[in-house]
Amino acid sequence: MLILTYEYKLKPNNREKAIFEDWLEINRKVYNYALSERKAWFKSRSCQINACSLHSEYIIPADAPRPTYSAQCKSLTIAKKEIPELRRVQSQVLQQTLRRLEQAFTSMWEQNHGFPRFKKPGAMRSFLFPQLKPEDLDEDQVRLPLIGWVIFRPSRPIPEGGVLKQARIVKRASGWYIMLTLEWGVSVPSPMPHGEPLGVDVGLIDFVATSNGLNVKRPKFFVDLQRKLKLLQKRVSSKKIGSSNWRKAQYKVARLHEHIANTRKDFHWKVAHRICNEVGMIFVEDLNLVGLSRGMLGKHCLDAGWGQFFQILEQCCFKRGVYFQKVNGRKTSQICPNCQTETGKKALSERVHVCSNCGYTTNRDVAAAQVVCQRGLAAVGYTVKMLGEGKFIGIPMNQESASF
């Protein structure tokens, strides 16, 4: 199965905007109420064996089961009979909000994320229709349950043969968007290692350095606009909370944040397409991005957006039939790609790699990208053949044995 999601900007009228806002607020209340049930159950189990604090814990019977997604869905069905407000929202949309909370707890247990937090007014920005029919989608409009046909701007055509599965409505500072998920009943094989290899090293001075000598400077998306953002946030803090001027000032801050995110994402896609040209394999470092974001240069690491870039590069490689793989990124800047000698740590100010053993000299980041490329070739079963100083190709092992 091939599943792709296409994003389009909606053009809702005033009635549809009011419905979207109302549904977001109802979903936020359902999310917070379900979270309070789970939090109370956890609090009641966190007290000591021989004592129980009435201030920070809750008294819940010992045989009370832990609130789960299925149990809270049953409670939601009962609550809809007593609360008319809940009946304004399609039932599956509210169930998906409960599933979203369940996924938050799963991420907390399995991926070491933090405890889910309550959402303040305006924090809930999307809701999901999990089941739609193929006839609900037209060229420039989509039919949503209990809402009707909503027009969107067809910025690019939808490929034929796809079956509409679900739709997510998203609110942003620039307007309302819809994410259409379509499914094709075809099996697309993953790209296999082939063609010319390419190693990619990321950094803060050069955003990307490749093993063939390409260097792309890093634009400072957030840092360059940080002064303007600080000024806008000061204006927000000087306004009365909840007033019309406060909302206008908040809107300007949100638009600037969205502009920064859009320019960064656009840059990532352009770089990904550029380095995918004329290569068959791409290897990148498997970095500890969370650890880097908590370091002294954390703000600049987050501004570069390496995690998003790796995701976009992997998608771009899949669409263009290029093999993509992450390799071990340890000591890539401490090894000479020409003679494999470990040269030791380099200061951040050292931008040129000079090997004391073989004399190979090149840009520091390019040398690291060449080491990444060599490790990637070894990981996919290729033998690295040196053609000269810093120049090498990968030969499959079966072809190398056949040549002898």
Secondary structure as the mmCIF struct_conf table of DSSP 4:
data_model
#
loop_
_struct_conf.conf_type_id
_struct_conf.id
_struct_conf.beg_label_comp_id
_struct_conf.beg_label_asym_id
_struct_conf.beg_label_seq_id
_struct_conf.end_label_comp_id
_struct_conf.end_label_asym_id
_struct_conf.end_label_seq_id
STRN STRN1 LEU A 2 LEU A 10
HELX_RH_AL_P HELX_RH_AL_P1 ASN A 14 SER A 44
TURN_TY1_P TURN_TY1_P1 ARG A 45 ARG A 45
BEND BEND1 SER A 46 CYS A 47
BEND BEND2 ILE A 49 ASN A 50
TURN_TY1_P TURN_TY1_P2 LEU A 54 SER A 56
BEND BEND3 GLU A 57 GLU A 57
TURN_TY1_P TURN_TY1_P3 ALA A 62 ASP A 63
HELX_LH_PP_P HELX_LH_PP_P1 ALA A 64 PRO A 67
HELX_RH_AL_P HELX_RH_AL_P2 TYR A 69 GLU A 82
HELX_RH_3T_P HELX_RH_3T_P1 PRO A 84 ARG A 88
BEND BEND4 VAL A 89 VAL A 89
HELX_RH_AL_P HELX_RH_AL_P3 SER A 91 GLU A 110
BEND BEND5 GLN A 111 GLN A 111
HELX_LH_PP_P HELX_LH_PP_P2 HIS A 113 PRO A 116
HELX_LH_PP_P HELX_LH_PP_P3 PHE A 118 LYS A 120
TURN_TY1_P TURN_TY1_P4 PRO A 121 GLY A 122
STRN STRN2 SER A 126 PHE A 129
HELX_RH_3T_P HELX_RH_3T_P2 PRO A 134 ASP A 136
STRN STRN3 LEU A 137 LEU A 137
BEND BEND6 GLU A 139 ASP A 140
STRN STRN4 GLN A 141 LEU A 144
TURN_TY1_P TURN_TY1_P5 PRO A 145 ILE A 147
STRN STRN5 GLY A 148 ARG A 153
BEND BEND7 SER A 155 ARG A 156
HELX_LH_PP_P HELX_LH_PP_P4 PRO A 157 PRO A 159
TURN_TY1_P TURN_TY1_P6 GLU A 160 GLY A 161
STRN STRN6 VAL A 163 ARG A 172
TURN_TY1_P TURN_TY1_P7 ALA A 173 SER A 174
STRN STRN7 GLY A 175 TRP A 184
BEND BEND8 GLY A 185 GLY A 185
HELX_LH_PP_P HELX_LH_PP_P5 PRO A 189 MET A 192
BEND BEND9 PRO A 193 PRO A 193
BEND BEND10 GLY A 195 GLY A 195
STRN STRN8 PRO A 197 VAL A 202
BEND BEND11 LEU A 204 ILE A 205
STRN STRN9 ASP A 206 THR A 210
TURN_TY1_P TURN_TY1_P8 SER A 211 ASN A 212
BEND BEND12 GLY A 213 GLY A 213
STRN STRN10 ASN A 215 LYS A 217
HELX_LH_PP_P HELX_LH_PP_P6 ARG A 218 PRO A 219
HELX_RH_AL_P HELX_RH_AL_P4 PHE A 221 ASP A 224
TURN_TY1_P TURN_TY1_P9 LEU A 225 LEU A 225
HELX_RH_AL_P HELX_RH_AL_P5 GLN A 226 SER A 237
TURN_TY1_P TURN_TY1_P10 SER A 238 SER A 238
BEND BEND13 LYS A 239 LYS A 239
HELX_LH_PP_P HELX_LH_PP_P7 LYS A 240 LYS A 240
TURN_TY1_P TURN_TY1_P11 ILE A 241 GLY A 242
BEND BEND14 SER A 243 SER A 243
HELX_RH_AL_P HELX_RH_AL_P6 SER A 244 CYS A 276
TURN_TY1_P TURN_TY1_P12 ASN A 277 GLU A 278
BEND BEND15 GLY A 280 GLY A 280
STRN STRN11 MET A 281 ASP A 286
HELX_RH_AL_P HELX_RH_AL_P7 LEU A 289 SER A 293
TURN_TY1_P TURN_TY1_P13 ARG A 294 ARG A 294
BEND BEND16 GLY A 295 GLY A 295
TURN_TY1_P TURN_TY1_P14 MET A 296 LEU A 297
HELX_RH_AL_P HELX_RH_AL_P8 GLY A 298 ALA A 304
TURN_TY1_P TURN_TY1_P15 GLY A 305 GLY A 305
HELX_RH_AL_P HELX_RH_AL_P9 TRP A 306 ARG A 320
TURN_TY1_P TURN_TY1_P16 GLY A 321 GLY A 321
STRN STRN12 TYR A 323 ASN A 328
TURN_TY1_P TURN_TY1_P17 ARG A 330 SER A 333
BEND BEND17 GLN A 334 GLN A 334
STRN STRN13 ILE A 335 ILE A 335
TURN_TY1_P TURN_TY1_P18 PRO A 337 CYS A 339
STRN STRN14 GLU A 342 GLU A 342
TURN_TY1_P TURN_TY1_P19 LEU A 348 SER A 349
STRN STRN15 VAL A 352 VAL A 354
TURN_TY1_P TURN_TY1_P20 SER A 356 CYS A 358
STRN STRN16 THR A 361 ASN A 363
HELX_RH_AL_P HELX_RH_AL_P10 ARG A 364 ALA A 379
TURN_TY1_P TURN_TY1_P21 VAL A 380 GLY A 381
STRN STRN17 TYR A 382 GLY A 388
TURN_TY1_P TURN_TY1_P22 GLU A 389 GLY A 390
STRN STRN18 LYS A 391 PRO A 396
HELX_RH_AL_P HELX_RH_AL_P11 MET A 397 SER A 403
#
